[in-house]
Amino acid sequence: MKVFVTGATGFIGRNLCLALKAKGYGVTAVGSKDADLTRSGTLDRFSTVKYDRIFHLASWTQAGDFCLYHPGEQWIINQQINTNVLSWWANQQPQAKMVSMGTSCTYEVGSNLKEEDYLAGTPIADLYVYAMTKRMLHIGQQALAKQFGLKYLTLVPSTVYGPNYSVGKKQMHFIFDLAYKILNHKHKGSEILLWGDGYQTRELVHIDDFIHIMFELDQKVENEVVNIGAGAEFSIRHFAETLAKGVGVDPAHIQYDTSRYVGAKSKCLNVEKLHRILPDLKLKSLEEGLSQTVQWLEKECFLTQA
Ligand SMILES: NC(=O)c1ccc[n+]([C@@H]2O[C@H](COP(=O)([O-])OP(=O)(O)OC[C@H]3O[C@@H](n4cnc5c(N)ncnc54)[C@H](OP(=O)(O)O)[C@@H]3O)[C@@H](O)[C@H]2O)c1
């Protein structure tokens, strides 16, 4: 199997490429330095190979409050990236199935977060532009499937966590931010100040589970959207206290800054469709996943420094 991966230098892309190579697939992995996807024609030099799959992971965004301050750039850059990738797919790689990444931010707050509503209602205002570029990507795939018979799969994960995260380059997803602050307290005595009151709830899916599900769905589903989540959410306080206890930090040291941005109060994907397609699916336990992630982060950022 010949596979082309955009966003290969990102968190999910790095882990995906390792898993694809472990399967013995021929992998062409590109980050922005290999091919700036905002530039038309940037993928032409990859056209001589005919790929079986295009995993389209590249997007221009960050976690935290990044989307609040970059809506204009996000619209232009992500639309350019997606249009160039879709155009290359349709014109040069129509035999390939495209597996792309959506976002749970597209669902209207208060909706039941079911796939049939992926394009319905109004996404949360703070993430509106990012969410709409993901909807546009999905609509582009639908349009190309309808007109040219191309095959695609849109995956919508909750927050993905695990080893090989890009620490320090960008605003981090909440679970890495929590783990980093707790480890920084353990090793350097810094205060642990978390955003919000800690009662907002979130759902996590481990990167190993995500990639396993991605491969399974790729075999079984085409031209659909599928949510990928754990089906249960927990408060930020629960995550923070579990992480703190796991590394021997007293949770009493955790403080909350209620003036900071927290996004949606709750976000838990409906995963009925996922379990209908994969009825025997078993996920890593949260305790095991958090423990593995925090150990990786401690080794990466605090134990290997000179
Ligand atoms: N992580 C999550 O929890 C999560 C949840 C839901 C959806 N997603 C989606 O899953 C995908 C991967 O997420 P991630 O967390 O792995 O993202 P990430 O770590 O931020 O990586 C983003 C990737 O996009 C590439 N990229 C950005 N601008 C580019 C450009 N102009 N040209 C070419 N490549 C460009 C980056 O390349 P450089 O490294 O060279 O900059 C990097 O490889 C994204 O589409 C994201 O929206 C992620």
The ligand as an SDF file (V2000), in Angstrom:
LIG
                    3D

 48 52  0  0  0  0  0  0  0  0999 V2000
   -4.7920   16.7930   18.2520 N   0  0  0  0  0  0  0  0  0  0  0  0
   -6.1010   16.6950   18.4660 C   0  0  0  0  0  0  0  0  0  0  0  0
   -6.5400   16.4330   19.5840 O   0  0  0  0  0  0  0  0  0  0  0  0
   -7.0590   16.8990   17.3230 C   0  0  0  0  0  0  0  0  0  0  0  0
   -8.4400   16.8260   17.5990 C   0  0  0  0  0  0  0  0  0  0  0  0
   -9.3270   17.0110   16.5300 C   0  0  0  0  0  0  0  0  0  0  0  0
   -8.8710   17.2210   15.2470 C   0  0  0  0  0  0  0  0  0  0  0  0
   -7.5330   17.2950   15.0210 N   0  0  0  0  0  0  0  0  0  0  0  0
   -7.0640   17.5110   13.6520 C   0  0  0  0  0  0  0  0  0  0  0  0
   -6.1170   16.5120   13.3380 O   0  0  0  0  0  0  0  0  0  0  0  0
   -5.1120   17.0270   12.4880 C   0  0  0  0  0  0  0  0  0  0  0  0
   -3.7370   16.7770   13.1020 C   0  0  0  0  0  0  0  0  0  0  0  0
   -3.7030   17.3440   14.3970 O   0  0  0  0  0  0  0  0  0  0  0  0
   -2.3290   17.4960   15.1920 P   0  0  0  0  0  0  0  0  0  0  0  0
   -2.6870   17.7100   16.6150 O   0  0  0  0  0  0  0  0  0  0  0  0
   -1.4050   16.4160   14.8070 O   0  0  0  0  0  0  0  0  0  0  0  0
   -1.8080   18.8790   14.5800 O   0  0  0  0  0  0  0  0  0  0  0  0
   -0.3890   19.6020   14.7600 P   0  0  0  0  0  0  0  0  0  0  0  0
    0.4750   18.8510   15.7130 O   0  0  0  0  0  0  0  0  0  0  0  0
   -0.6990   21.0400   15.0140 O   0  0  0  0  0  0  0  0  0  0  0  0
    0.2520   19.4650   13.3050 O   0  0  0  0  0  0  0  0  0  0  0  0
   -0.1900   20.2490   12.2480 C   0  0  0  0  0  0  0  0  0  0  0  0
    0.4810   19.7590   10.9960 C   0  0  0  0  0  0  0  0  0  0  0  0
    0.0220   20.5940    9.8930 O   0  0  0  0  0  0  0  0  0  0  0  0
    1.1800   21.0010    9.1630 C   0  0  0  0  0  0  0  0  0  0  0  0
    0.9570   22.2750    8.4910 N   0  0  0  0  0  0  0  0  0  0  0  0
    0.5310   23.4550    9.0290 C   0  0  0  0  0  0  0  0  0  0  0  0
    0.5620   24.4290    8.0850 N   0  0  0  0  0  0  0  0  0  0  0  0
    1.0120   23.8350    6.9330 C   0  0  0  0  0  0  0  0  0  0  0  0
    1.2960   24.3030    5.6230 C   0  0  0  0  0  0  0  0  0  0  0  0
    1.1240   25.5880    5.2680 N   0  0  0  0  0  0  0  0  0  0  0  0
    1.7620   23.4170    4.7160 N   0  0  0  0  0  0  0  0  0  0  0  0
    1.9810   22.1180    5.0310 C   0  0  0  0  0  0  0  0  0  0  0  0
    1.7310   21.6140    6.2530 N   0  0  0  0  0  0  0  0  0  0  0  0
    1.2610   22.4720    7.1930 C   0  0  0  0  0  0  0  0  0  0  0  0
    2.2760   21.1210   10.2180 C   0  0  0  0  0  0  0  0  0  0  0  0
    3.5450   21.1190    9.5770 O   0  0  0  0  0  0  0  0  0  0  0  0
    4.8540   21.7780   10.3310 P   0  0  0  0  0  0  0  0  0  0  0  0
    5.1600   20.8720   11.4820 O   0  0  0  0  0  0  0  0  0  0  0  0
    5.8920   21.7610    9.2900 O   0  0  0  0  0  0  0  0  0  0  0  0
    4.4170   23.1440   10.7820 O   0  0  0  0  0  0  0  0  0  0  0  0
    2.0110   19.8610   11.0370 C   0  0  0  0  0  0  0  0  0  0  0  0
    2.5710   18.7380   10.4100 O   0  0  0  0  0  0  0  0  0  0  0  0
   -5.4360   18.4940   12.2730 C   0  0  0  0  0  0  0  0  0  0  0  0
   -6.1440   18.6280   11.0580 O   0  0  0  0  0  0  0  0  0  0  0  0
   -6.3440   18.8370   13.4370 C   0  0  0  0  0  0  0  0  0  0  0  0
   -7.2510   19.8540   13.1010 O   0  0  0  0  0  0  0  0  0  0  0  0
   -6.6160   17.1310   16.0280 C   0  0  0  0  0  0  0  0  0  0  0  0
  1  2  1  0
  2  3  2  0
  2  4  1  0
  4  5  1  0
  4 48  2  0
  5  6  2  0
  6  7  1  0
  7  8  2  0
  8  9  1  0
  8 48  1  0
  9 10  1  0
  9 46  1  0
 10 11  1  0
 11 12  1  0
 11 44  1  0
 12 13  1  0
 13 14  1  0
 14 15  2  0
 14 16  1  0
 14 17  1  0
 17 18  1  0
 18 19  2  0
 18 20  1  0
 18 21  1  0
 21 22  1  0
 22 23  1  0
 23 24  1  0
 23 42  1  0
 24 25  1  0
 25 26  1  0
 25 36  1  0
 26 27  1  0
 26 35  1  0
 27 28  2  0
 28 29  1  0
 29 30  1  0
 29 35  2  0
 30 31  1  0
 30 32  2  0
 32 33  1  0
 33 34  2  0
 34 35  1  0
 36 37  1  0
 36 42  1  0
 37 38  1  0
 38 39  2  0
 38 40  1  0
 38 41  1  0
 42 43  1  0
 44 45  1  0
 44 46  1  0
 46 47  1  0
M  CHG  2   8   1  16  -1
M  END
$$$$
